[in-house]
Amino acid sequence: MKPSRPQRTRPAEPRPATQTAERIQKWLAGAGLGSRREIETWISEGRIRVDGLPATLGQRLTGREQVTLNGQPLVLKAQAAPRVLIYHKPDGEVTTRHDPEGRPTVFQNLPRLKGARWITIGRLDVNTSGLLLFTTDGGLAHRLMHPSHQILRSYAVRVLGSVSDAVLARLQEGVMLEDGPAAFEGLTDEGGDGANHWYRVSLGEGRNREVRRLWESQGVVVSRLIRVGYGPIALPPGLRRGQSMELTPAQFAPLYQAVGLTGPVETPRPQRTRPGRPGTPKPPRESATLPSRRRPPTRAK
């Protein structure tokens, strides 16, 4: 009997590394673990370690390091393609993952992700409804929220009573709030009936309750507030409250352009033709995550 030959073992392949090292905040934010601000807080609190040592702000990673968060290892895999989601926030929901008061949160109605998580782009208070953007790209979220980029937020505002021209002028010229001067960059009259009147306003920053506080500084009561736009993205008119819609790379590319980033390139898929009708492409599927409509029941003949 011939002696069996020893089996050859393949050496373990090293983890792939990037061509250039990237800052730890950018890497982890791009992997969808959180916004850069959140990751910077985790680093300052000592919750992130690199090769057994506490991470430092601005530390660069190549992809070969062993990184842990709260003692749990993180896989430094290649960053997945970013995703962006529109959510129509209703009144009564809070913009947080967990609420100590037990109120419903905006994250409860979002589609679940595997290996990533949704990051909010800005916030809306509990009594404000409308457009709320989410992304898996922490770097994009950080830039869109940073005051230096002056991304316009547009709102539909319903106020009680009439507002004088002098008040409207002051709101655009600037008033002093408790956290500094503020003003609407745009203000248009949208009309109204009875005691209610609608205005459309825009701001280039997102301070806490800034729209409401501006009106309240002039003694005007806001009875309803809806965000209708964030930068180049508008709230779709057919998107109902509590529903979400995922954007295609072509649709959210203007967000990257608005903050000076290069967005992902969408690779076109070959279109299939219907049998018997050469050259007629099959219509693309909708990207919305809206529930399908039920067909009406058929009547008995």
Buried (B, 14 or more C-beta within 10 A) or exposed (E): EEEEEEEEEEEEEEEEEBEEBBBBBBBBBBBBBBBBBBBBEBBEEEBBBBEEEEBEEEBBBBBEBEBBBEEEEBEBEEBBEBBBBBBBBBBEBBBBEEEEEEEBBBBEBBEEBEEBBBBBBBBBEBEBBBBBBBBBBBBBBBBBBBEEBEBBBBBBBBBBEEBEEEBBEBBBEEBEBEEEEBBBBEBEEEEEEEEEBBBBBBBBBBBEBBBBBBBEBBEBEBEBBBBBBBBBBEBBEEBEBBBBBBBEBEBBBEBBEBBEBEBBEEEEEEEEEEEEEEEEEEEEEEEBBEEEEEEEEEEEE
